[in-house]
Amino acid sequence: MKISNKIFFTNFKIIKKKNKNLPKLLFSILGENSEIINSLKKKFKYSFDKEIFTRLKKYSEVVIIGMGGSIMGSKAIYSFLNSKIKKLFFFIDNFDEIKKIKSKNNLIIIISKSGNTLETIVNTNFLLSPKSKKIFITENKENYLRSLANKMKAEVIDHNNFIGGRYSVLSEVGMLPAGLMGFDQAKFKRLNDLVKNKQFINSLLVNVSNTLELIKKKKFNSIILNYDPYSADLFYWYQQLLAESLGKKNKGILPVISNMPKDNHSLMQFYLDGSKKNFYTLFYVKNNSLKKIISKNLLGSHLYLKDKTYHDILNAQFISTQNIFKKKNLPFRSFYINERSEEVLGELFTFFILETLLIGKALKINPYDQPSVELIKDETKKNLI
């Protein structure tokens, strides 16, 4: 089945009938006056002007500092579309990556919705250089980073108060970096087209219906078998989206990313013959690499590899895994992506965001908050005082 012209989707094969309540729930979500939903549309208004890209185009090195949803979306865009990007981007979302930054004459973008994220404050403290151009993206409220920006007379862009970090990829948080990478932000905005696409809506509804059925059967582990190294950051973004949105009231889904084909040699045994608490997503992006196996270096036993490319081998493994999962009766869905583009990535962002909201509403979980996240933040602060 096609979700669109560039995305082929094989849905879970669990139930024959869709959940009758889901269409109503979906169109209720789409009809909400929600800034999250608005951010998926072309008409969404950013808190920055487009002329900012003219002012900042001279910077060939961009450093983005943030944690979680503040940085994962732009990191996913950079990785997935990397072959089209000429500038160098660094993403600082942990404490061990500061050593990578060498240039002092660069653009630094610091992102935190609350403006009080401890790790972002610490990394900002280490990385700020008098020569660097600095932009802060944070809520229009009194907070640490806004106060710091004002003290430094740095530029501040308002973070939309009504869009949580993990949903912010198509707002200022992801689209300012995307614009600096050279992309047209409007091309990521696919909602208006997709809601008119019956295949997209049907795929989404059947997918969620089956996911809810899997949860009823006590299958809570979503194992993502990723066959594309440039999509790893996309699934780290998805991992937070799903886990933080749905992990409440002793409910939720645990997303686990498995990098293929490497994990064929470590985890596949468990996937095939271990606990049956899992369901699977197989993800593959067509690779146009023309690099072929060097035939003269092959032994006779492996001449079947002659003239094969990485794409040929990975594609064979992707298809083979689906065939074995079918034989083993393991629940899976699969995505086959035909090209790398803003439109395709925008469709994937939109699909996963709507999927998460719809599952949350169906399970009577608030998919927008994360009440327990503050517990460790508060405890850490106590131990530092």
N, C-alpha and C positions, 0 to 999 in steps of 0.2 A: 504494500500500500504506500502511496505517496502522501507525505504530509504537505509537501510542496514539490516544485519541479526539481529541487536539488537535495531533498531529504527523503529517503526511503525508510519506512518504518514497519517493522514486524511487531505486532502487538502480542501481549500475553495471550495464551490460548487457555483460559480458565473457565469462563462462563459464556453462555450463549446470549444472554440478555443483559442489556445495560441497566444500571441502577436508574430507576425511573425518576428519582429525586434530583439526580445530578444536573440535567439540563437547566432546571429551574434555579438550582444553586449557582451554576456557572453564570447565567445571565443576570442573576442578582448581584454577583461579584462585579461583572462587567458594567452593570448599571449604577454601581455605587459612585458617589462623588469622592473618589479616592485619588490622592496624589500618586500613589503607587501605580494604579491603573492608568492615570493620565500620563505618567512618565513613559509608558509603552507606546504612546501616540505621537505622531509627527508634530502636532500643534503644541506640545508641551513647551512651556516657557522656562528657559534657564535663567539663573540669577547672574549670568555674565553675558556680555555682548560679544558678537562674533568677531569684532575687531581685535579682541584679545589675541587671536591666533596670528594676526599680522604683527602685533607687538612682540610676541614671544617666539616667532619663527626662527630668530637668529640663534636660539639655543639648540645645540646639537646633542647635548646630554641633559636628560631629565631624571631627577630623583624623586620618587614618590614614597612618602612615609605614611604608614597607616597600619591598622590592624583589622583583621576580619573583613567584613563587608565594605569597609572604607577603601580597601585596596584590591581585593580579590577580583572584582569585576574588570578593572582596567588591566590587571595582570593577565586575566583570561583572554582579553582582546589582544594584548601584545603577543602572547604565545601563539594563539590560534592563527593570527594573521601576520606573523612575524616576517614572512618572506616579502611582504609589501611595505615594510617599515624601514626607513633609512636612518632614523635617529636612534641613539642609544638610550635605553631606559633602564633604570635600576629600581627595584621594588624592595623597600625595607619594611619587612613585616615580622621581624624576629630580632633577637639580640646578637646574632652571630654574622650579620651580613654587612656591617659598617665598613669592614676592611676593604670591600670591593670598590668603594668610591675613591677616586684619585683626583679628578678635576675639582678645582675650587670655583671656577667660573662657569657655573651651571644654573639650571633652574630647579628649585626644590619646591615641591608641592606637598604640604602637610595636611592630612585629612583626618578629621575626627568629628563625628556628629555632635557628641557631647562636649568636645573640646577639653575633656579631662581624662582621656585614656592614658593610663600610666606609661605603657610601653612606647606610645607615640611621643609623649612628652620627653621621655628619656632619650630616645633616638634623635629627636629634634635637637635636644641639648648637645649631643655629641657631634651632630652633622652640620649645624648652622655655621656658615662662613660669611664674613663681611662682604666677600666678592659675589656671593650667590644671589640670584634673584629669588625672592621667596613669595609664595602664595599660600595662604591658609584657607581651607574650606571647612567651615564649622557653623553650627547653628547661630542665629542672630540672638544670642543670649549671653549673659555674663558667664565666662568660663576661662580656664587657664590659657588656652591657645589664642583666644580672641584678645585677651589682655596682653599676651606676649606679642602678638602681631601689632597691636596698637603701640606698644612700647617701642617696637622696632620700626614703626611706620611702614609696615609691610602691607601688601595688598590682601584683602579679605573677600572671599566669595561666600555668600550665604548658602549653607547646606539646608535643603528643604526640611522644615521641622516635622513634616508629616510622612517622611520616607525613611524607614529604618535602614541601617547600613547594608544589610544583606539583600534588600530590595532596590538598592540605589544605583545599580549599574547603568541604567538608561537615564539617570538624572545627571546633575552637574558632576557628581562623583566619578562616574565612568566616562561621560561624554566630553568633559574638558580634556582629560588625557587622550581620548580617542581622536579628538580634533588635532591635538599636538602631534599625534602619530601620523596625521595626514588623511584621516578618514572623514567622510561626510556623515555627521551624526544622524541625519534623517534616514539614511539607508538602514540603520539598526532598528528603526521604529516600524514594526510590522503588524501591530495589533489590528489596525483598521482593515488591512487586507486579509488577515488571518481569520477574523471572526466571520467573514463572508465566504470562507473556504470550507465547504462541507467536510472535506477529507480531514482537514486540520481539527475541526470541532469533533468529528466522530472519533478520530484517533485519540484525542485528549480524553473524551468521555469514556471510551472503552478502556483505555489505559488506567484511568482512575477507578473505574468499576472493578477491574481486576485486581488492582492494588488493594482496595478495600476488602475484597474477597480473600486475598492472601493474608492480610492482617487478621481477619476472622479465624484463619487457620493457624494463627500463632507464628506466622512468618514475618519477622520484624527486621531482618538483616537484608539490606539492599546492596548487593555486591556488583560493583561497576567494573566490567572487564573492558579496559580501555586499550584499544589497538593503535592509538595515535598519540605519540609523545607530545605533540603540540596542543593536545586537548587536556593534558593533565591539570592545568590551572583552571580550565573550565569546570572540571569535576570537583576541584577543591572549593570553588565558588558554590557549586551545587550541593556539596556535602554540608557546608554551613547553612545554606538556605533550608535544606530539608531537616537537618538535625535540630537547629535552633528554633525553627518555626513549629515543629511538631512534637518535640521531646518534652511533653508536659503531662501532668495528671497520670503518671505511670503509663503513658501511651507514647506512640511515635515510631519512627523508622530510623535505624542506624545505617547510614550510608558508608560503605567501605570501598576505597578505590584500589583496584588491582591492576597493575601495569603489565600489559601483555606485549610480547610473548614470554617475558621474563618469568612471570608467575606460573606459567605452565610447569616450571621446574621446581616449584616450591609449594604453591597453594592449590593447584588444580586437583590433586589427589583428594584433598578435603572437600572441595566443591563437588566432585563427582560421587564420592562415597562416604562423606562425613555427615554431620548433622544436617537435617532437612529443614532447618529454620530460615533458609535463605531464599531469596529470589534475585534474578540477575538482569543486568543491562549490558548488552554487548554494543560497543561503539567503535565505528571504523570510518576513517576519512580517506577517500581515494587519493593515492600518492602518485604524482606524475613523474617521479624520478625515473630517468632513463638509464641509470647505472645498473649494469648487468653483471651477473656472476661471470668470473673469468674462467672460461671453459677449459683452458689448458691446465689449470690448477686443480681440476676435478679428477677424482679417481673413478674408475669404471662403475663402481657400485652406485655412484650418485650422479650419473650422467643425466638423470631426469631434471636436474637443476640447471642444465645448459640453457643459457640465454635468459634465465629468469631474473626479474628485478625484485627489489624489496617489496614493491607493491604486489607482485605475483605471489610471493611467499606469504606475506601478511594476510592477503586476501584469502589464500587457501586455508590458513590457520583460522581465520574468522569464520569462514563457511563450515569448516570441519568442527569447530566448537559448537556451532548451532546444531549440526547434525547429531553430534554425540549427546548434547543436552536434550534433544528431542527423543532419542532412544532411551535416555535415562529418565525421561518424563520430568525434567527439571524446569520450573517456571522461568521463562526469560522473555525479554523483549530485545529488539536490536535496532540500531540506527546505522544506516549506511549513507554517508555524506558524500555528495558528488563534487563539491567544490568548496574552496575557502573564500568567503566573502562576508562583507558586513551584513548583507541580507540574511544569509544562512545563520550566522551567529546570532543575529537579532531574533530570528525565528526560534532558535534553541533557547535563548534567554526567556522569551515570551512563553514558550511551551512549559518550561520548568517552573516559572513563577506561577502561572495559572494552575498547573498541576498541584503545586504545594498549597496554594490558597484553597483549592477545591477539596483536597484531602482533609485539610484542617477544618474547614466548615462542615464536611460530612461527619467528621469524628467529634464535632462539637468542641474543638480546640481553638483557642484564639491564636491564629498563625502570625500575629503581628508583634507580640511581646516576647520577652525572654526574662521572666522574673527571677530565675535562680542565678543568672550570670553575675549579678551584683554581689552574691555571697562571698565569692573568693576575692573579688576586688576589694570589698570592705575589710575582709580578714587580712589581706596583704597590707593594706594601709595601716592597720593596727600593729602589724609586726615591723613596720618601718618607722613608726613614730617612737 
